[in-house]
Amino acid sequence: MNEFNLQSLATMKFGVGQSVPRSEDPALLRGEGIYTADVAYANQLHLAMVRSTHAHGVIKAIDASQARAMPGVVAVYTGADMAAYQPQTSKVPLKNADGSPMLKPLRPALASDKVRYVGDPVACVVAETEDQARAAAEAVMVEIDPLPCVVDSREAVKAGAPLVYDDVPNNVVLDYHYGDAALVAGAFASAAHVTRLHLINNRLVVNPMEPRACVAVFEDGRFTLHLPVQSVMGMRAAASEVLGVPPEQIRILAKNVGGSFGMKTAFFPEYICVAHAARALLRPIKWVDDRSESFVSDHHGRDHEFACELALDAEGHFLALRVTGTANVGAYLTGFGPLIPALNVMKHLVGTYRTPLIEVRTKCALSNTVPVTAYRGAGRPEGNYYLERLVDTAAREMKIDPVDLRRRNHIAPEQLPYSAPSGSVYDSGDFAALLDEALEKADYKGFAARERDSAARGLWRGIGIGQFLEVTAPGANELGDIRFEPDGTVLLSTGTHDHGQGHGTSFAQVVSAKLGIPFGKIRLMQTDSDALPMGNGTGGSKSIMASGNAFNEAADLVIEKARAAAADVLEAAVGDIEFVDGKLTVAGTDKSIGLLDLAASGASLNVSHVHKLSPSTYPNGVHIAEVEVDSETGEAKVVLYTSVNDFGTLVNPMIVAGQVQGGVVQGIGQCFLENTIYTDDGQLATGSFMDYAMPRAEHAPHVHFYSKPSPARTNALGVKGCGEAGCAGALASVMNALTDALARHGVGAVDMPGTPLRLFEAIRAAK
């Protein structure tokens, strides 16, 4: 393998390992970003959706006569108009415990027979202005014969529960099982101690900064779709399948994207409606979601409930781990919905510990709620959360220090590569060393003094550890295109997509370091499917492994071409040409030419290279949180937060720190604030920011970030993913800290979110 030489880059201002300020930010801070809602065409029309106000029911009639007569209305479309389009479902190839394939009910563009959740789209209106379209949408009369509904996964799988689909018995689309049940049962039977917890991973509304939107143009038999997405090539493939046209007849444009967290990977029903209207009316069509509509139209995240069990011997060594539960996938299957609480949770149950046996049994259940998809971490935070809550609880029950219990079970460096019972093979890491450094950085020994100080102020203080390990998504083949432009700049193209991660800066650092090209002359293009021959998008914390290594390999090919071209220019043999820091020199002479000068001379140095998929990486770390609880009001707050992380080689430490900090704040939001609540009749009770609490600046502690890397051995850059790790560390450390604060005063644990009301009631009950 071509190892990346970091030593020679240590002093380079813009090289790998340097905290280069993000080149993307100045334009965004000046308000010069171009988002989908900013796109406007002359003569464009506007589209508005008509949605079900019932959670479940049979559509008896849709009367659009009044809407069609309203000012500015051009068209109204219902499910019958969309019947020619391909319905959607999950593509994950999972099987049930008995070996049969999972059930995959289909989702049409617009519901025409039944509605299955509040917000289910049943029609759309096109008008000259946005206000006219929205007003007319409200005038569409939808007659629905209500049916009983179910909103909770535990209730959905019970005999006699209302069926979301008549042909999906007990609402179970997937009865997932992993592990040897008999061996696991034997380990539990022989265990000296068994710890059991019932844990809820609360449902979340994603709420990216930028709501969804779509602008469609149909011209010369070809669609152009402006969309906020995580992959223009992936979205083109999805649109091609649904719309029934070849991929080359679709162009996807996605310039700036204001957050996604997994939600914007889908080709949503609204996009089908916009594309249909553009083709039918031969005018540009625009749809922009508003925040209230987003609550019932964007896909949600999490929503799992598990019985978690850990078997230990008398010395506290792990024998087996078992989780059994249900997961709410909503009314329709999303692309990744069933994968997250099944396979992804299984992969993350082992963490950093020697655990001989694991067993996972997950029933993925349909319900009359918004469909559920990937949300930052997509099973990674959940699996680590179940494990780390069990570890802390076992330590408390067995009267073993939680630090010592972790140390007794850590996978040691000399055991690497380690084949985990999840099927993963860990290639690198020093898990005990990370824990030791985190304890030092967090001043773990000084906690007692800080607890006394809190008590003097009438507050309960607790400390919690969250040691996590993630399995990043396997790096699919990815493009690394390097093109020397006539203006002296260098254009990079790749099929991942930036929606806040800082790709433009990080990828430029890799190329600048390898080729010696000035950082400021490098630009990145990920936004236009017409300009990309292939690409697999951003997701699963894999972009730096995929695109980063693609550019690293492409740079080697540029050097090969440059040496051959320089040999002609400098009248020397190719073998005598040396390349150092952007300059090609004839060995032993002062004859040289710069790489950019060589390109300007007309030499063909452009390279289009496809990196063959990198294996998954295993980023890991230790997060330690301290929480104060006001026992009089139930308010809890994170007052100290320390994270020590192993992300392998850090291309840009500042960007990595920012990714962790953002993930931590999202984790704190889930721990203390965010919770999606449905009433028994399927109405979303938390349908706005008046009811759904998002973390604010006051909830965000200073997140101390430290790096202790063990570079990955499976890719040339030595990098590991980092984008979702903050959530994985935060859920466990914060909830373990909250549980510790309560337990010190005889109060039992609470589930996420630990809202003031929940904590107040738990404290009052204990008293």
Secondary structure as UniProt FT lines:
FT   HELIX           7..9
FT   TURN            10..11
FT   TURN            13..14
FT   TURN            16..17
FT   TURN            23..24
FT   HELIX           25..29
FT   TURN            30..31
FT   HELIX           36..38
FT   TURN            42..43
FT   STRAND          45..51
FT   STRAND          57..63
FT   HELIX           65..68
FT   TURN            71..72
FT   STRAND          73..78
FT   HELIX           79..82
FT   TURN            83..84
FT   TURN            97..98
FT   STRAND          114..115
FT   TURN            118..119
FT   STRAND          121..127
FT   HELIX           130..139
FT   STRAND          141..146
FT   HELIX           153..156
FT   TURN            159..160
FT   TURN            166..167
FT   HELIX           169..171
FT   STRAND          172..178
FT   HELIX           181..190
FT   STRAND          193..201
FT   STRAND          204..205
FT   STRAND          213..219
FT   TURN            220..221
FT   STRAND          222..226
FT   HELIX           232..243
FT   HELIX           247..249
FT   STRAND          250..253
FT   TURN            261..262
FT   HELIX           263..265
FT   HELIX           269..281
FT   STRAND          285..288
FT   HELIX           291..297
FT   STRAND          300..301
FT   STRAND          304..312
FT   TURN            314..315
FT   STRAND          318..330
FT   TURN            337..339
FT   HELIX           340..344
FT   HELIX           345..347
FT   TURN            351..352
FT   STRAND          357..366
FT   TURN            376..379
FT   HELIX           380..398
FT   HELIX           402..409
FT   HELIX           413..415
FT   STRAND          418..419
FT   TURN            421..422
FT   STRAND          425..426
FT   HELIX           431..441
FT   TURN            442..443
FT   HELIX           444..446
FT   HELIX           447..456
FT   TURN            457..458
FT   STRAND          459..469
FT   STRAND          478..484
FT   TURN            486..487
FT   STRAND          490..493
FT   HELIX           503..515
FT   HELIX           519..521
FT   STRAND          522..525
FT   HELIX           529..531
FT   HELIX           544..548
FT   HELIX           549..570
FT   HELIX           574..576
FT   STRAND          577..580
FT   TURN            581..582
FT   STRAND          583..586
FT   TURN            587..588
FT   STRAND          592..594
FT   HELIX           595..600
FT   TURN            601..602
FT   STRAND          607..611
FT   STRAND          620..630
FT   TURN            631..633
FT   STRAND          636..646
FT   HELIX           653..672
FT   TURN            680..681
FT   TURN            689..691
FT   HELIX           697..699
FT   STRAND          703..707
FT   TURN            716..717
FT   TURN            723..724
FT   HELIX           725..743
FT   TURN            744..746
FT   HELIX           756..766
//
